[in-house]
């Protein structure tokens, strides 16, 4: 089996201190209090640390105070639902943690809340000794971690879609059975972060890959399984599949070039560039038209350069189409001829071409597999 792949990805750590594609941000608003300032400040710091230490969550940007926000928005000391929504708009956050605490004898008591856009609000009571005034105190960090877990439900989950070369396969995630693939595909709900995926199926060698699952999204992983065969394929047969694969790649790039050319006329920058010409000018991308408009001192330089850039892009992709479409046809034709004339016995596993796109929040790719 020969595998060609083209991929662009950007991985992120599951435990991230800054918002990223692999960690959803929670803004922590400094807790409000009238008599437990040191304790409120310490708990606020401990909550931020707990969020940083939870896979899939990160601390949102900004340093906000509940007291200041409620005063500026003319809310009550304990904001109601409407005011909580206004706070979210004010701090530009889709989820934030807030709370109010007070002294009660030798203890500090209060309630913590998690507001999430489009979801029911969550709250949890909190109570601890008033002598906990340091954010890095282990006892306070444990209290904060438990509160964050209760408010968020733990690390956010994402979907992992597994595609395999075999129609049916068993899937193991991080060494544990997760389920089975039917018709070459299955989707599993897993915790955000890095995972190892292993697929097993009769007649195929095991295939394994690493993947970073993004929160509240579907992450794709394509595993190309090599069939177990009793004999090695002939070079003629290999060449046939290479030809088919090259044809598929050339054809894909040619189609992308066609799309690039087709989108130029509808581009607002091209329309602005076209408006600089007399309506009688049909081809504003002609060389003489580009030279003339560049010499026009009354024309907007930025509009001219943007339009000419789009013209050059269209020229480039047009040239690619002229070259790649014939190449695709020739490569595929030669590959098909080599396969037909190879004269080799067929495997019990059906050969074929598999093209599997992979798309996520911050990663994309194309996995092209040729199996003989």
C-alpha positions, 0 to 999 in steps of 0.5 A, a space after each residue: 500500500 502506498 499512502 500520499 498525504 497533504 496536511 496542515 495542522 496545528 496542535 495544542 496542549 490540553 493543559 493550556 494557560 492561554 485560550 487556544 483551539 484546544 482549550 476553551 476560555 473561562 474568564 474568572 471575575 474577582 469575587 465580591 466581598 464586604 468583609 473577607 478581602 484577603 480570602 476572596 482574593 486568594 480564592 480567586 487566584 486558586 480558581 484561576 489555577 484550577 482552571 489552568 490545570 484542567 485539561 480543555 479549559 484555559 483562563 480567559 483574558 482580562 482582569 475584572 472585578 464583580 464589584 466594579 462591573 455591577 456598579 458600572 452596569 447598575 446591577 445589584 450586588 448579586 447580579 440577576 440573569 439579565 445583568 449576568 448577560 450584560 456582564 458577558 457582553 461587557 467583558 466579551 466572554 462566552 463563559 465566566 466564573 463569578 461569586 460572592 463570599 462573606 465571613 461567618 464566624 471563623 469561616 468564609 462562606 459563599 456561592 460560586 457561579 458559572 455563566 455560559 452563553 446559551 446554557 443554563 447557569 451553574 452554581 456551587 456553594 463554597 465554605 472554608 476556614 477564614 485562615 486560608 488567605 494564600 492562593 497557592 495553599 494546597 487546601 484552598 487549591 483543592 477546594 477550588 479544583 472541586 468547585 471548578 469540576 462541579 461547575 464545569 462537569 470536568 474537562 470539555 468533551 469533543 467528538 473523534 471520528 475514526 475512518 478506516 481502510 476496512 469496512 469493519 474494525 475494532 477501535 481502541 483509544 488510549 489502549 481501551 476498547 472504544 467500540 467498532 467501526 461499521 462501513 469504515 467510519 465511527 464517531 466516539 465522544 472523548 475528553 479533550 486532549 491528546 489520544 492514541 487511536 488503534 484499529 484492528 480488523 481481520 485481514 489487515 495489519 493494525 494501524 495506529 495514530 496520535 490525535 488531539 481532540 478539540 473541545 466541542 468539535 469533531 476531530 477526524 483521524 483517517 487510518 489506512 490499514 494495509 491488507 495482509 497478503 500472501 504475496 508481494 504485488 508486482 511492480 506493474 501493479 504498483 505502478 498502476 496504483 501510483 498512476 491512479 493516485 497521481 491522477 487523483 492528486 493532479 485532478 484535485 489540484 486542477 479542481 481547486 485551481 478552477 474554483 480559485 479562478 471562478 471566485 475572482 469575479 465575485 471578489 469585492 476587491 476585483 469589483 472595485 478594480 473593475 469599476 476603475 475602467 470604462 464599461 466598454 473594456 471587456 478584459 480588465 486583466 489584459 496586460 495593456 489594461 494593467 499598464 494603463 491603470 498603473 499609470 493613471 495618477 487618479 486611480 486608487 493605488 491600493 485598489 489597483 494593486 489588489 485588482 492586479 493581484 487577483 488578475 495574476 492569481 487567476 492567470 496562475 490558476 488558469 495555467 495550472 488548469 491547462 497543465 494539470 487536467 491533461 496530466 490527471 487524465 494521462 496519469 489515470 489512463 496509464 495507471 488503469 492500463 498498467 492495472 489491467 495488463 498486470 495479470 496478477 491474481 487478486 487479493 481477497 481484500 478489494 483494492 481501490 482508491 481512498 480519499 479521506 479529508 480531515 477537518 477540525 478547528 485548526 487542522 485540515 488535510 487530505 489522506 489519499 490511499 492506494 491499496 492493492 
